[in-house]
């Protein structure tokens, strides 16, 4: 089972109907008379179907896409944060960036057909963020190692620096009326 996202996270991004359609590609539809629709998929997530059924194949395809997304996330994060462990998330809380990236990569795998598609674009953006983290250009904040404590180094200072202001009241005194 994927560590960073679950099937419900995929459905939250696209909806159950589109997810059922994407996961039950032609090879599964042609080999079974079983109806794979949104309601059946949602029910199958909480009550696993019979092994070998079309619904079991659909769930396996969704889990495989999530695992592929997790593998990509791990490849980038573990190079920089070897002890990374995503904290437990309450279902009512918003997803973490890692969950969003995993979902985007999984949906790209499931739905991203062709150059310029929305899912291809979102997958490219997720990979760019992950590569930036791996190269040290971006940081993950919060509890990175999963020990329950924020791992920020305490340096909450300025994120950028700039030269002193060029245009001030004093420097513009002759141009600005008093």
ZIBELLIN-V265172 format. One record per pair of residues at least 12 apart in sequence whose ideal C-beta (glycine too) atoms are under 7 Angstrom apart, sorted by the first residue. I is the first residue (numbers start at 1). J is the second residue. D is the distance in whole Angstrom. If there is no record, write none. Layout:
# ZIBELLIN-V265172
I_J_D + I_J_D
This chain:
# ZIBELLIN-V265172
1_63_7 + 2_63_7 + 2_66_4 + 2_67_5 + 2_70_5 + 2_102_7 + 3_70_6 + 3_86_7 + 4_70_5 + 4_73_6 + 4_86_6 + 4_98_5 + 4_99_5 + 4_102_4 + 5_66_6 + 5_69_7 + 5_99_5 + 5_102_4 + 5_103_5 + 5_106_7 + 7_45_5 + 7_62_5 + 8_45_7 + 9_95_6 + 9_99_6 + 9_103_5 + 10_62_7 + 10_103_6 + 10_106_6 + 10_107_6 + 13_103_5 + 13_107_6 + 14_107_6 + 16_38_4 + 16_41_6 + 16_42_5 + 17_38_4 + 19_41_7 + 20_36_5 + 20_37_6 + 20_38_5 + 20_41_4 + 22_110_5 + 22_111_5 + 23_58_5 + 23_61_5 + 23_62_5 + 23_110_6 + 24_36_4 + 24_58_5 + 28_54_5 + 28_57_5 + 28_58_6 + 32_54_4 + 34_53_6 + 34_54_4 + 34_55_6 + 36_54_6 + 36_55_6 + 36_58_6 + 40_55_6 + 41_58_7 + 44_59_6 + 65_106_4 + 65_109_5 + 65_110_5 + 66_102_7 + 66_106_5 + 68_105_7 + 68_106_7 + 68_109_6 + 69_102_4 + 69_103_7 + 69_105_4 + 69_106_4 + 70_102_6 + 72_105_5 + 72_130_7 + 73_98_6 + 73_101_6 + 73_102_5 + 73_130_6 + 76_130_4 + 76_131_6 + 76_133_6 + 76_134_4 + 77_130_7 + 77_133_6 + 79_134_5 + 80_133_6 + 80_134_5 + 80_136_7 + 81_140_7 + 81_144_5 + 83_145_4 + 84_144_6 + 84_145_7 + 85_145_6 + 85_146_3 + 86_98_6 + 86_146_7 + 87_143_5 + 87_146_6 + 101_126_4 + 101_129_6 + 101_130_6 + 104_122_4 + 104_123_6 + 104_126_4 + 105_123_5 + 105_126_5 + 107_119_5 + 108_120_6 + 108_122_6 + 108_123_3
